[in-house]
């Protein structure tokens, strides 16, 4: 398994920013593209990393997400 460092930076931006919208602005990609990249990362790791709130306005780390973030 080879993890894409770009996608890991996206993940950190989401956690630090607290939402997909803020992270998308920070990393200069569209929100749908960011969401797709994170979904693919979760698929590759076979773990859900984020609990998403309504309309992507808030996120919480899952236990696996906390490990990846650290």
Buried (B, 14 or more C-beta within 10 A) or exposed (E): EEEEEEBBEBBBBBBEBBBBBBBBBBBEBEBEEBBEBBEEBBEEBEBBBBEBEEEBEEBEBBEBBEEBBE
